Amino acid sequence: MPSRFLLRPSTLLGLLILLFSGAAAARDWFVAPNGSDSWNASGSINAPFASISRAFWSGYAGPGDTVYVRGGTYWLNAPQWVSVGGAAAAPLTLRPYPNETVILDGAGLPATGPAVLTVLASHVIVDGFTVRNSTGIGIQIWPDSTPAENVVIRNNTVHGCQKSGIFIGHKLDQTTTGVRNIQITGNTLYHNVQENRARTWTSNWHPALGILYSQDVSVHGNRVYENYGEGISVMQSRRIGVSRNVVHDNYSVNLYIDGGAETRHEANLVYSTGQTDYFRDFYHTPGKVPLPASGIQIANESWPEWTTPIMAANNVIINNIFIGNRAALSYGNYQNGGGLKSLRFAFNTLYAQVETALQVDPDTHSDNEFSNNISVQIDGVPHTWLSGDVSGFRFHHNFWSGGAPQPVARSASDQYGDPSFNRPGGYTAADYILLPGSPAVAAGQTLTGVSQDYFAKSRQTPPSPGASESLELAYNTLIDHYYMAILGRAPDAGGRAHWGNEALRMQIAGVDVQEAFRVMAGWFFRSPEYLAKQTGDEQYAADLYRTFFNRQPDSGGLSFWVGQLAQGMPRSLVLYAFLFSPEFTGYMQNLLGNTGSRSEVYAVVDFYRGFLNRLPDSAGLDYWLGRFRAAQCQGAAAINAEVDTISRQFIASAEYVQRNRNNSDYVADLYYAFLRRGAEPQGFQYWLDQLNSGALSRDQERLALLQSPEFQGRVQQIIQQGCLL
């Protein structure tokens, strides 16, 4: 018997242990609108439960299991509970059935205001629901007598709730937090905290996303907007990371630290668009108008039920962008007070705050740093409102535009002038990239613990103040590398400027700039200058290694690719394999940072690159994105129809026809445009044979790739991005 079919003794022993240990295999359970919660219900796909709570009765869902909720709207008259958890290596997952939408409507819940869905247990994942109209909270983690740990709340949309959209926390006694090691990621929360819709309350409304009596929590990649309470509030909690969230147009405060310690608020986009429906009347004084929420506010409110309340201290606020808020950073000395302690506010971009950029009430402050920020104020609005003893602050290496701050906030290391933002006044992070030639470039000072910017790109030495570095140096590094590795020469000034401007144009348009450099590499390898070198297959493969892996080829890898080329694989397919390799992606990520796009943007750029071998022109990009985004507002069927129509139009265009692609090239183009990769040898040969034999026409083959599970997964991502218009 061939050795590859033999089980090693250790493997056989492991199987025997599993066989006789009685370990239960993970199981799927099902909930459906037409299900039954009777005592003898099985919870199978053909005999589902009627409610989520029923799946967690004793003896049913447990560690490693998945509870699938079938599509539909569940008009709830009782709150739902996840009362059984998983295990560290086998979490329990609650999610909609694949490709189905589940709406949990809480309008019929008791007026006492319970949550629609409460997680009581540990090692649980709640993924992908729409929760709406709760008489209380949407989704909460609120354990009883034992902690809830290692819970993930992700990819949910919560709106229209009377109280919070998502709320976590519980104290087990007067000193012990009950919620630990939690991830809240990829959720969208809007139009919550309806209890304060009239905006007449003076206190005690809920936040849209609240963390209370918790520790070691990550709040990452959420969208929180247009809620009648604070956006994201950290209360009486430690070691909370709030990162890469978009938080805007909430009531009173967008990001709130109320007795939070050791928090890190990083790379958040926080702004007000001027929607007065969410403004607060802070002063209740004739002549004073309501104002938008503060960007981030710190205070120490009273918590009498907590034996030793946590005081705000050792908080880090870096790489954030604040636009049009009441103030970017505000400290209030109300209730417990106590002052700002060991706060680091650094490398933030502040643009056009309405009342002041920095507002600090008088108190006993100590060991606070305000450095490496860019603050732009317009129409004479002051940069700072500082009163009382401010000896507890150290200001340095800030860049001020639109006047100077109060003397106590100035330092000899400051700069003044126009920082040359890409598109100031907009509401995207790309609007605040520093343009080439900005006087802010390299005007900062390196700080320990701040190695990346808003886009996760490495900070330069010396760094630039504000949330993002200028990308000019990174662009030029990669452009110069392409010239040397592919063409064997240094770039001419005109060529470097052209490609740098193209990369910047894509970045400004909201396109992942890494896509620009992928297109650029393809163009270099197909340029007349490179083709004139008439490289053989071995030299071509070696050039790919040097370009994309920045090293000489290993003998095994070189032999493999030369063999593929000798067997007829087009050079373009080999190029695509290198372009999308993890090694090259990691290289670009380190150089350019995290510059990801929405899924429909990738699709349009892929069609341009795959079919036309170029970057989209600005008008074309806007046109095709407009078509995709109109379809996103109409639903899945419209998106699938547009994917079909748009790809057919690209292939039928005069520009593509004039490329005169043979069948091999055509197969490569389909892989490149639809699947974002080169073809595996067997797959390439299969599709090529289909064309050469006449079994499929080119359009039939296009449809086959379009309908493939791999590409349909990308279509699902476009659908899930939702309506942007």
Secondary structure, DSSP 8 states (H G I E B T S, - for coil): --GGG---HHHHHHHHHHHHHT-----EEEE-TT----TT----SSS-BSSTGGGGSTTSS-TT-EEEE-SEEEE-SS-EEE----BTTB-EEEEE-TT--EEEE-TTS-TT---SEEE-SSSEEEES-EEE--SS-SEEE--SSS-EEEEEEES-EEES-SS-SEEE--BSSSS-B-EEEEEEES-EEES--GGGTT----S----SEEEESEEEEEEES-EEES-SS-SEEEES-EEEEEES-EEES-SSEEEEEES-BS-EEES-EEE----GGG-B-SS--TT---B--EEEEEEE---TTSSS----BS-EEES-EEES-S-SEEEEEEET----BS-EEES-EEE--SS-SEEE-SS--BSEEEES-EEE--TT--SEEE-S--TTEEEES-EEESS---GGG--TT-EES---BSSTT-SSGGGG-B-TT-TTTT-S---TT--B-TTS-B--SS--SSSS--SHHHHHHHHHHHIIIIISS---HHHHHHHHHHHHHHHHTT--HHHHHHHHHHHHHHSHHHHTT---HHHHHHHHIIIIISS---HHHHHHHHHHHHTT--HHHHHHHHHT-HHHHHHHHHHH------HHHHHHHHHIIIIISS---HHHHHHHHHHHHHHHTT-HHHHHHHHHHHHHHHHHSHHHHTT---HHHHHHHHIIIIISS---HHHHHHHHHHHHTTSS-HHHHHHHHHTSHHHHHHHHHHHHH----
